[in-house]
Structure formats: C-alpha cells, structure tokens
Amino acid sequence: MGAVIPAPGSSPVRVRFCPSPTGTPHVGLIRTALFNWAYARHTGGTLVFRIEDTDAARDSEESYQQLLDALRWLGLDWDEGVEVGGPHEPYRQSQRADIYQ
C-alpha cells in the first residue's frame, strides 16, 4: 500500500510520541508508539519522539533507556527527536525551561 497523498493545501502529517520516563514501558505506551509510527509512515509524514522528563521525583535514566530499547526492539524509528535531533531541539522537556521563560 502506498503513502496517502495529503489534500492540496493541507499540511503534511506530523505526529508525536511523548512518554514520561517513569517506569517500564507498558502496553498502552507501546500501542501509542506503534499507531503513531504506522500513521506517519503510511501518510509519508513525520514522527517526532520527545521525552516528557519534567517529573524529577519519578523520572529515571533507566526508564528512558527502557523506552529506547523497546522502540528499537520493535523496529520503530523516528524522524525527529531524542537521539536523532531536528530543528526543534532539545527534545527532552527538562532541557527546554529557558525556551519557555
């Protein structure tokens, strides 16, 4: 099946996956990642992977690594975001505080 062509004058599809690294990735999180990845690929759009690491009491680097490992194990890739960069860096919310001042 080919990519869906956006209607004339419409914006390209841009979806995001923005988990909080607060524990082992659960099935709902993975389902969302799969859906957004599949939709972006189907439409020829862009998948953005951003980390919502703003809960300092619960966020952990171990959980962040588990997210990356799970997505890579599934064979998912992203066009913009953590580990790959892009025009809206940084993609870890904890590093964007100055932008919002």
PLY file of the C-alpha trace (Angstrom):
ply
format ascii 1.0
element vertex 101
property float x
property float y
property float z
element edge 100
property int vertex1
property int vertex2
end_header
0.00 0.00 0.00
1.40 3.40 -0.98
1.53 6.50 1.12
-1.61 8.59 1.40
-1.23 11.85 -0.51
-2.29 14.87 1.57
-5.03 17.04 0.06
-3.83 20.11 -1.87
-3.18 22.98 0.51
-3.08 20.75 3.58
-0.13 20.45 5.91
1.93 17.26 5.95
1.11 14.82 8.74
3.22 15.38 11.85
2.63 13.10 14.84
4.47 12.81 18.11
5.20 10.29 20.81
5.95 11.96 24.16
6.25 9.48 27.02
7.38 10.23 30.56
10.31 8.02 31.60
8.76 6.97 34.92
8.85 3.18 34.71
8.89 0.16 32.47
7.10 0.86 29.15
3.56 -0.56 29.34
1.30 -1.89 26.60
-0.66 1.37 26.24
2.52 3.34 25.70
3.78 0.87 23.13
0.40 0.83 21.34
0.52 4.61 21.02
4.07 4.49 19.65
3.10 1.80 17.13
-0.01 3.66 15.97
1.79 6.99 15.57
4.74 5.36 13.79
2.43 3.45 11.41
0.32 6.53 10.67
3.38 8.68 9.97
4.84 6.05 7.66
1.51 5.41 5.90
0.97 9.09 5.13
4.58 9.98 4.38
4.53 12.19 7.46
6.93 12.86 10.29
7.17 11.11 13.67
8.59 13.22 16.49
9.85 11.47 19.64
10.05 13.82 22.60
10.67 12.90 26.25
8.44 14.47 28.92
11.01 14.26 31.71
9.62 17.02 33.90
8.72 14.90 36.95
12.13 14.92 38.66
10.86 12.79 41.54
9.84 9.86 39.30
11.82 10.19 36.05
14.86 7.99 35.62
17.58 7.39 33.05
16.88 3.66 33.39
13.29 4.19 32.26
14.50 6.41 29.42
16.83 3.64 28.23
14.00 1.09 28.52
11.86 3.27 26.23
14.64 3.48 23.65
15.31 -0.26 23.88
11.61 -1.13 23.47
11.16 1.08 20.41
14.32 -0.23 18.80
13.36 -3.84 19.57
10.07 -3.21 17.74
11.97 -1.78 14.79
10.44 1.67 15.17
12.35 4.71 14.01
11.56 8.40 14.25
12.32 11.33 12.03
12.97 13.93 14.67
13.65 13.82 18.38
15.90 12.32 21.00
18.95 10.53 19.66
18.39 11.87 16.10
17.97 15.63 16.58
15.98 18.01 14.46
15.03 21.66 14.04
13.23 21.99 17.39
15.92 20.72 19.77
16.21 19.88 22.56
13.69 17.03 22.64
13.91 16.40 26.37
11.45 18.75 28.05
13.71 19.15 31.09
16.22 20.91 28.80
13.67 23.39 27.41
12.98 25.50 30.53
14.87 28.53 29.17
12.80 28.46 25.98
9.57 28.88 27.97
10.81 31.80 30.12
0 1
1 2
2 3
3 4
4 5
5 6
6 7
7 8
8 9
9 10
10 11
11 12
12 13
13 14
14 15
15 16
16 17
17 18
18 19
19 20
20 21
21 22
22 23
23 24
24 25
25 26
26 27
27 28
28 29
29 30
30 31
31 32
32 33
33 34
34 35
35 36
36 37
37 38
38 39
39 40
40 41
41 42
42 43
43 44
44 45
45 46
46 47
47 48
48 49
49 50
50 51
51 52
52 53
53 54
54 55
55 56
56 57
57 58
58 59
59 60
60 61
61 62
62 63
63 64
64 65
65 66
66 67
67 68
68 69
69 70
70 71
71 72
72 73
73 74
74 75
75 76
76 77
77 78
78 79
79 80
80 81
81 82
82 83
83 84
84 85
85 86
86 87
87 88
88 89
89 90
90 91
91 92
92 93
93 94
94 95
95 96
96 97
97 98
98 99
99 100
